[in-house]
């Protein structure tokens, strides 16, 4: 009996943690001042996983001029879901991709690479603007080559591409 009670208590605690996280996302988006319908607010409040990204994207689609602040609020409240939130939001408002990426990276800088890659995958036509926005937000230089994205920090060493096949030669 004690084991069953402990298991139920643990299950309720884990489930409520997700509910609190979604409430935090809703509260963060509402704090931006964007107008949401009751249905949109309810969808965000009860969403879990990818459903949260889709619910945020619906709000972005209804308010494209506020896309950056909406997504930044959502990413700040749920940084573990940053890539899926950004991907869905950029799909909903591709013209706002660069501002969405900049604001999202500012809200969750540790997710910068995932945010950038998700945005480029969602709106490949906007890749140059997305990479430029990501570079500006992180203070790095980005380049895009044939669909692949790489970001180079100003302090990182560059790799040579001179005829050695990519390996370093021995000084001896």
C-alpha positions as semicolon CSV with decimal commas, in nm:
position;residue;x (nm);y (nm);z (nm)
1;X;0,000;0,000;0,000
2;X;0,280;0,240;0,090
3;X;0,455;0,166;-0,242
4;X;0,137;0,240;-0,437
5;X;0,084;0,566;-0,251
6;X;0,445;0,670;-0,311
7;X;0,417;0,585;-0,680
8;X;0,095;0,783;-0,719
9;X;0,244;1,080;-0,537
10;X;0,551;1,073;-0,759
11;X;0,338;1,046;-1,075
12;X;0,126;1,344;-0,969
13;X;0,434;1,549;-0,888
14;X;0,588;1,476;-1,228
15;X;0,266;1,555;-1,411
16;X;0,217;1,880;-1,223
17;X;0,573;1,988;-1,310
18;X;0,477;1,981;-1,677
19;X;0,159;2,174;-1,602
20;X;0,355;2,437;-1,412
21;X;0,599;2,468;-1,702
22;X;0,317;2,527;-1,948
23;X;0,158;2,778;-1,711
24;X;0,494;2,955;-1,699
25;X;0,501;2,967;-2,080
26;X;0,148;3,106;-2,089
27;X;0,230;3,367;-1,825
28;X;0,546;3,469;-2,012
29;X;0,360;3,515;-2,340
30;X;0,080;3,706;-2,170
31;X;0,341;3,935;-2,012
32;X;0,446;4,048;-2,360
33;X;0,107;4,215;-2,395
34;X;0,006;4,018;-2,703
35;X;-0,367;3,960;-2,738
36;X;-0,465;3,593;-2,735
37;X;-0,800;3,430;-2,764
38;X;-0,922;3,216;-2,477
39;X;-0,874;2,910;-2,699
40;X;-0,510;3,002;-2,770
41;X;-0,439;3,060;-2,402
42;X;-0,602;2,731;-2,308
43;X;-0,407;2,546;-2,579
44;X;-0,077;2,676;-2,443
45;X;-0,176;2,606;-2,082
46;X;-0,252;2,238;-2,147
47;X;0,005;2,167;-2,422
48;X;0,287;1,922;-2,373
49;X;0,591;1,858;-2,592
50;X;0,545;1,939;-2,960
51;X;0,188;2,052;-2,894
52;X;0,335;2,350;-2,706
53;X;0,538;2,450;-3,012
54;X;0,227;2,426;-3,230
55;X;0,023;2,630;-2,982
56;X;0,291;2,902;-2,977
57;X;0,302;2,894;-3,358
58;X;-0,073;2,954;-3,370
59;X;-0,029;3,267;-3,158
60;X;0,261;3,378;-3,383
61;X;0,049;3,325;-3,696
62;X;-0,226;3,540;-3,547
63;X;0,022;3,810;-3,436
64;X;0,316;3,809;-3,682
65;X;0,427;4,161;-3,584
66;X;0,485;4,035;-3,228
67;X;0,646;3,705;-3,334
68;X;0,988;3,778;-3,187
69;X;0,860;3,873;-2,842
70;X;0,613;3,582;-2,834
71;X;0,878;3,325;-2,924
72;X;1,140;3,478;-2,694
73;X;0,895;3,456;-2,403
74;X;0,811;3,094;-2,484
75;X;1,176;2,994;-2,531
76;X;1,274;3,170;-2,209
77;X;1,004;2,979;-2,019
78;X;1,077;2,643;-2,187
79;X;1,440;2,647;-2,310
80;X;1,452;2,268;-2,348
81;X;1,190;2,304;-2,623
82;X;1,359;2,600;-2,792
83;X;1,430;2,423;-3,122
84;X;1,077;2,292;-3,169
85;X;0,921;2,625;-3,067
86;X;1,144;2,820;-3,307
87;X;1,088;2,573;-3,589
88;X;0,709;2,594;-3,558
89;X;0,714;2,974;-3,520
90;X;0,941;3,028;-3,821
91;X;0,713;2,801;-4,026
92;X;0,416;3,013;-3,916
93;X;0,587;3,346;-3,992
94;X;0,888;3,294;-4,223
95;X;0,921;3,666;-4,293
96;X;0,995;3,714;-3,923
97;X;1,261;3,438;-3,910
98;X;1,560;3,662;-3,843
99;X;1,394;3,854;-3,560
100;X;1,259;3,529;-3,411
101;X;1,611;3,381;-3,409
102;X;1,771;3,691;-3,257
103;X;1,514;3,715;-2,979
104;X;1,521;3,341;-2,911
105;X;1,899;3,330;-2,879
106;X;1,886;3,624;-2,641
107;X;1,629;3,435;-2,432
108;X;1,818;3,102;-2,435
109;X;2,181;3,156;-2,539
110;X;2,282;2,799;-2,457
111;X;2,040;2,681;-2,726
112;X;2,183;2,908;-3,000
113;X;2,299;2,629;-3,229
114;X;1,976;2,431;-3,198
115;X;1,770;2,747;-3,253
116;X;1,966;2,844;-3,564
117;X;1,954;2,496;-3,715
118;X;1,581;2,462;-3,647
119;X;1,508;2,798;-3,806
120;X;1,715;2,723;-4,118
121;X;1,541;2,387;-4,154
122;X;1,200;2,552;-4,121
123;X;1,272;2,834;-4,369
124;X;1,566;2,745;-4,596
125;X;1,496;3,048;-4,818
126;X;1,570;3,268;-4,518
127;X;1,899;3,090;-4,431
128;X;2,124;3,389;-4,499
129;X;1,914;3,624;-4,284
130;X;1,881;3,361;-4,010
131;X;2,257;3,298;-4,000
132;X;2,329;3,670;-3,994
133;X;2,082;3,720;-3,708
134;X;2,232;3,428;-3,516
135;X;2,583;3,561;-3,568
136;X;2,478;3,903;-3,448
137;X;2,304;3,759;-3,143
138;X;2,600;3,542;-3,044
139;X;2,883;3,770;-3,154
140;X;3,010;3,507;-3,398
141;X;3,054;3,487;-3,773
142;X;2,824;3,244;-3,954
143;X;2,844;3,098;-4,297
144;X;2,608;2,873;-4,486
145;X;2,729;2,639;-4,754
146;X;2,500;2,410;-4,957
147;X;2,245;2,367;-4,682
148;X;2,491;2,316;-4,399
149;X;2,539;2,573;-4,128
150;X;2,855;2,642;-3,936
151;X;2,925;2,908;-3,679
152;X;3,278;3,023;-3,601
153;X;3,354;3,214;-3,286
154;X;3,590;3,508;-3,326
155;X;3,834;3,343;-3,082
156;X;3,830;2,991;-3,225
157;X;4,111;2,867;-3,445
158;X;4,032;2,818;-3,811
159;X;4,106;2,496;-3,990
160;X;4,323;2,502;-4,298
161;X;4,207;2,357;-4,624
162;X;4,545;2,345;-4,796
163;X;4,624;2,027;-4,992
164;X;4,698;1,810;-4,687
165;X;4,361;1,642;-4,688
166;X;4,262;1,812;-4,363
167;X;4,528;1,656;-4,142
168;X;4,809;1,846;-3,977
169;X;5,164;1,783;-4,091
170;X;5,430;1,692;-3,837
171;X;5,693;1,961;-3,773
172;X;5,966;1,696;-3,816
